[in-house]
Amino acid sequence: MKNGSIRIALFTGLFVGIVVLLSEYFIPKTSLITNVIISGLSALVGGLIGYKLFFPSKT
C-alpha cells in the first residue's frame, strides 16, 4: 500500500466523520436511509478531494 493511499483513506474517514456529525447536529431526526446516503456521498466526495490533494496532476 502506498503512502498516498493511506493519507487518502485517513482524509476520507475524517471527512466522513465530520460530515456525519454535522448532519446529525443540524438535522437530528433523519432516517437510517438518509444517514446512509449522506455517508456514502461524503465518502465519495472525500475520496475525490483526498485524491486531488495527495496525488496532484503533473501538468
N, C-alpha and C positions, 0 to 999 in steps of 0.2 A: 504494500500500500504506500503510495507516495505521500510525502509530507503535505502537499497541497490538498490532497483528498481528505486528510484528517482535519485540516483547517476548514475546508468547506463543510464537512459534517458537523463540526463544532459550531460554526457560524449558523448553519441551518437549524440546529437544535436550539440554540439560543434565540434565534429569530422566531421560531415557532412558539417557544415558551413565552416570550414577551407578547406576541400577538394573541395567544390564547388567554393569558392573564388580563390583557387589556379588554378583550371581548367579553370575558366573564365579569369584569368590573363595570363596563359601560352597558352591557346587555345581560343582566343577571339571569333572566328566566328564558333561556333558549333551549330548544330540544336537542336531543343527542345527535340527530342527523345534521342540524345546523353546526354543532360543535365539530363534527367530523369533517364537514365541508370546509369550515374555516381553517381547521388544522391542515387539511390536505392542500388547500390553496396556499396557505402560508409556507408550507414546506416546499412547494413548487417555486414560489417567488423567492424564498430564502436561498434555495439551491442555485437559482439563476443569478441572484445578486452575489452570492459567495463565489460562484464560478467566475463572474466578471471581476471580482476583487482580487482573487488569488491566482487566476490564470489570465492576465491581461493579454490582449492580442498584440502580435509583434509587427504591426503595420506602421 
